[in-house]
Each structure stands twice: as structure tokens, then as C-alpha cells.
Amino acid sequence: MRILALVFFLISSSIIWSQVENPKFQRKIDRLLKESVPFILVEELKKSPSDYLLLDVREWEEYQISRIPEALHFGYNQPKFDILEDVSKDQEIIVYCSIGYRSEKIGEQLAAKGFKNVRNLYGSIFEWANRGYPMENLKGQKTCELHTYNRKWSKWVENKEVQKVY
């Protein structure tokens, strides 16, 4: 049974590794995350975003610059658990932040509250932006701006069309 689990882990890890364009970024993510919340890849989310409840767990200052379309602001320091009052515990929920660290922590909290189908967007909005996928501002208009948390983290956004804000 352990061998089967190891094989599954290696296969799923290699699938993720092949999906992240920058190996250094992938290593950074893997060093920070515990993999306590299952992942979803940006390509999978891009195919059918309306199938999920998408929660942006970044702070308001980040969210107001841009977000993945259809994402609700949930926050991190003061998460808005009240927006989930009428949400089924079986609802498929995707959480994201800048690279996945904060969203993993919120995903753990959601699982502890009984939500059964929570996944963390691997590489989060940085990988989304690096792939050139659409982002929108508070007015729902397409934007190329992205809040990169701070100057240090902005190096992980490599898409030259993205305007970094921090």
C-alpha cells in the first residue's frame, strides 16, 4: 500500500512539475507548501472556472488591483467566512493567493470547517498571470496589472505584459 501511495505521489508531482514553466518558481512553491490541500493546476481552472467557487484570499489592497475573473474576495488576515454561510459543504472551492502559501492556510481552515472539496491553485495568481490568462479589476474590466505583494516576490511574475504593482 505504501508503494502504491508513493507511486501516486511521484506521478502527481511530475504532472505538476511539467505544468509550471519556471523550475525555480516551482521549487520555491514546493519549499513553502506542505501539500495539505490538494492542488488544481491553472490549466484545469482555465477550462471551466464557473464550475467552482473561486476565493481570492489575498488582502483587499491586492484584490482591488486585479483578480481571476469570477473570484470573490475572502481575505487572509480577517477571512470572510460569513460569505460561505449558504454554501454546501460539498461545493467545489478553489482558493488562491499570490503563490499558494496563504491559500493553503485558508484551505486548511475551510477543511476544518467541514468543506470537503477544497483545492489550492498551484502557483496561484502569479502562475495564472505568467500564462497570460485574463485578470480583471474591481469594475470587471480586463487588466494587465497585478499586485505582487512586494518587490521581492515580484520576480516570480515573468510575463512581460503584466504590470507589477506593490
ROSELO-829392 format. One record per residue (C-alpha): x, y, z; residue number from 1. Coordinates in Angstrom, 2 decimals, always signed. Layout:
residues N
X Y Z NUM
...
end
This chain:
residues 166
+0.00 +0.00 +0.00 1
+2.87 +2.39 +0.78 2
+4.42 +1.68 -2.60 3
+1.13 +2.49 -4.31 4
+0.91 +5.79 -2.40 5
+4.50 +6.63 -3.33 6
+3.86 +5.89 -7.00 7
+0.74 +8.08 -6.96 8
+2.69 +10.90 -5.29 9
+5.51 +10.71 -7.82 10
+3.12 +10.66 -10.77 11
+1.06 +13.59 -9.45 12
+4.23 +15.55 -8.61 13
+5.66 +15.01 -12.07 14
+2.40 +16.21 -13.62 15
+2.60 +19.40 -11.55 16
+6.30 +19.86 -12.35 17
+5.58 +19.62 -16.05 18
+2.86 +22.28 -15.76 19
+4.91 +25.08 -14.14 20
+7.00 +26.96 -16.66 21
+9.75 +28.21 -14.33 22
+11.55 +25.42 -12.42 23
+12.92 +27.91 -9.87 24
+9.41 +29.16 -9.16 25
+8.21 +25.59 -8.81 26
+10.98 +24.83 -6.29 27
+10.09 +27.97 -4.31 28
+6.45 +26.89 -4.16 29
+7.36 +23.36 -3.11 30
+9.61 +24.64 -0.32 31
+6.83 +26.80 +1.11 32
+3.83 +24.49 +0.79 33
+3.05 +21.40 +2.86 34
+0.64 +20.00 +0.25 35
-2.00 +19.79 +2.97 36
-4.65 +20.95 +0.50 37
-4.98 +19.19 -2.88 38
-3.86 +21.21 -5.89 39
-5.60 +22.26 -9.06 40
-3.50 +23.45 -11.99 41
-4.16 +26.78 -13.67 42
-4.88 +25.00 -16.95 43
-7.64 +22.95 -15.35 44
-9.23 +26.01 -13.74 45
-8.98 +27.94 -17.01 46
-11.05 +25.28 -18.81 47
-14.13 +25.69 -16.61 48
-13.86 +28.40 -13.92 49
-17.63 +28.60 -13.48 50
-17.62 +25.01 -12.14 51
-16.03 +26.26 -8.91 52
-16.49 +28.75 -6.14 53
-13.29 +30.76 -6.55 54
-11.95 +32.52 -3.44 55
-9.17 +35.10 -3.59 56
-7.55 +35.02 -0.14 57
-5.18 +37.94 -0.75 58
-5.73 +41.18 +1.11 59
-8.06 +43.86 -0.21 60
-5.15 +46.00 -1.47 61
-4.07 +43.15 -3.73 62
-7.57 +42.11 -4.82 63
-8.60 +45.62 -5.84 64
-5.77 +45.80 -8.42 65
-6.76 +42.56 -10.16 66
-8.26 +39.13 -9.66 67
-9.05 +36.00 -11.58 68
-12.48 +36.55 -13.17 69
-15.41 +35.40 -11.01 70
-13.29 +35.28 -7.84 71
-14.77 +36.53 -4.60 72
-12.65 +38.40 -2.10 73
-12.19 +36.23 +1.01 74
-9.09 +37.72 +2.60 75
-6.39 +36.23 +4.77 76
-5.79 +38.23 +7.94 77
-9.53 +38.58 +8.53 78
-11.12 +35.90 +6.33 79
-14.78 +36.42 +5.40 80
-16.17 +33.05 +6.46 81
-19.66 +34.59 +6.54 82
-19.82 +34.56 +2.71 83
-19.90 +30.75 +2.95 84
-22.97 +30.56 +5.22 85
-25.24 +29.28 +2.45 86
-22.59 +27.27 +0.61 87
-22.89 +23.48 +0.61 88
-20.06 +21.62 +2.34 89
-19.79 +19.61 -0.92 90
-19.26 +22.70 -3.11 91
-16.02 +22.61 -5.10 92
-13.95 +25.53 -3.82 93
-10.70 +26.82 -5.28 94
-8.54 +29.10 -3.14 95
-5.66 +31.21 -4.42 96
-3.33 +33.98 -3.32 97
-0.03 +35.14 -4.83 98
+1.85 +31.82 -4.98 99
-0.23 +29.42 -2.84 100
+1.07 +29.76 +0.72 101
-1.76 +31.86 +2.19 102
-4.37 +29.96 +0.20 103
-3.07 +26.68 +1.60 104
-3.58 +28.03 +5.14 105
-7.12 +29.17 +4.32 106
-7.81 +25.84 +2.58 107
-6.82 +24.04 +5.80 108
-9.26 +26.22 +7.74 109
-12.06 +25.54 +5.26 110
-11.44 +21.80 +5.51 111
-11.52 +22.06 +9.31 112
-14.93 +23.76 +8.98 113
-16.21 +20.73 +7.05 114
-15.79 +21.79 +3.41 115
-14.94 +18.59 +1.57 116
-13.84 +19.76 -1.89 117
-11.27 +22.49 -1.36 118
-8.29 +22.81 -3.70 119
-5.37 +25.21 -3.81 120
-4.48 +26.79 -7.16 121
-0.89 +25.68 -7.80 122
+1.25 +28.78 -8.37 123
-1.87 +30.85 -7.68 124
-2.40 +34.17 -9.45 125
+1.32 +34.51 -10.28 126
+1.23 +31.36 -12.42 127
-2.14 +32.46 -13.85 128
-0.57 +35.78 -14.91 129
+2.59 +34.09 -16.20 130
+0.40 +32.01 -18.53 131
-1.24 +35.17 -19.85 132
-4.68 +34.20 -18.60 133
-7.19 +37.02 -18.13 134
-7.40 +39.12 -15.00 135
-9.96 +41.76 -14.19 136
-10.18 +44.80 -11.95 137
-12.95 +45.71 -9.49 138
-15.10 +47.03 -12.34 139
-14.88 +43.68 -14.14 140
-12.67 +45.16 -16.87 141
-9.70 +43.27 -18.25 142
-6.40 +44.41 -16.75 143
-2.70 +43.60 -17.04 144
-1.90 +44.99 -13.57 145
-1.06 +42.61 -10.75 146
-0.28 +43.34 -7.12 147
+2.85 +41.29 -6.44 148
+2.76 +41.62 -2.63 149
+6.16 +43.35 -2.56 150
+9.26 +43.92 -4.70 151
+10.92 +40.68 -3.51 152
+8.01 +38.49 -4.65 153
+7.53 +40.35 -7.93 154
+10.43 +38.45 -9.51 155
+8.17 +35.40 -9.81 156
+5.89 +37.22 -12.26 157
+7.81 +36.84 -15.51 158
+5.17 +37.71 -18.08 159
+6.45 +40.98 -19.60 160
+2.89 +42.09 -20.38 161
+1.98 +42.15 -16.68 162
+2.40 +45.49 -14.94 163
+3.65 +44.79 -11.42 164
+2.19 +46.83 -8.57 165
+3.36 +46.60 -4.94 166
end
